[in-house]
Amino acid sequence: MPPLRTGIALPIEEIARKPFDFAAMFPGLSRIECEVGFCSALFLTEYANRHSDTGFLGIEKKHAYFLRGLHNLERRLKQDNVKIVEFDAGAVIMMLVPPASLDAFHIYFPDPWPKKRHHERRLMTRGNFRMFHEKLKPGGRIYAATDHPDYAEFIEKELAAVRDLFTRLPYGAADREVMTKWERRQTAKGIPITYYLLEKR
Ligand SMILES: C[S@@+](CC[C@H](N)C(=O)[O-])C[C@H]1O[C@@H](n2cnc3c(N)ncnc32)[C@H](O)[C@@H]1O
């Protein structure tokens, strides 16, 4: 199906040369948030529609999911406040997101990479928490969730290593304004989810 709306997807080869200029990307919007791994973009679309005063950068590395997400955004987004990039989020954030430019990260159910030799591929590492901290504005937040107990344990250790950077605030299922697709599925099955809300110090 042809795109119904142009300009949502940012081709990596066109944007990779210089850091994002969020003021130019989202004219008139001073709040900027980023979702990592948006998959079908059901959360991103609904959340962006509810927060029309905020610009959203979505990053998804898998081609099929990226296309599905783009399709949903093209059909359901009510205003021009979302841009998406198909690439590895770590690289995009490190290279293209300016320091102190984001109000929030949303990282829901990042791939758990259960094998020990693959742990270095995990997104929620102390190194990446330091990078997220650098990219957030003062008081900026990270919203995250996992349903993988071993990953949750790993995240606790990584957070302990950067405890001087973030304050962990109370946050749980009852606080969720919009659920992701995976979150709905796991919640319906009764699978426990660990939620995180971290505020930049
Ligand atoms: C388990 S799915 C969760 C999808 C969605 N957040 C949800 O909650 O329904 C993880 C998603 O993150 C994406 N992803 C994992 N690592 C990524 C990375 N380094 N950069 C961008 N996307 C990534 C995957 O392709 C997949 O779409």
The ligand as an ORCA input file, in Angstrom:
! r2SCAN-3c Opt
* xyz 0 1
  C      10.065     -7.285     22.150
  S       9.867     -6.054     20.938
  C       8.854     -4.871     21.798
  C       8.115     -3.961     20.848
  C       7.318     -2.819     21.476
  N       8.177     -1.901     22.192
  C       6.231     -3.318     22.375
  O       6.379     -3.170     23.598
  O       5.233     -3.861     21.877
  C      11.447     -5.226     20.866
  C      11.532     -4.250     19.712
  O      12.722     -3.481     19.817
  C      13.366     -3.478     18.559
  N      14.797     -3.283     18.832
  C      15.568     -4.098     19.581
  N      16.828     -3.608     19.654
  C      16.832     -2.440     18.946
  C      17.836     -1.481     18.640
  N      19.085     -1.625     19.079
  N      17.490     -0.417     17.890
  C      16.213     -0.273     17.450
  N      15.237     -1.168     17.684
  C      15.535     -2.229     18.429
  C      13.021     -4.814     17.957
  O      13.220     -4.864     16.570
  C      11.564     -4.936     18.354
  O      10.710     -4.243     17.480
*
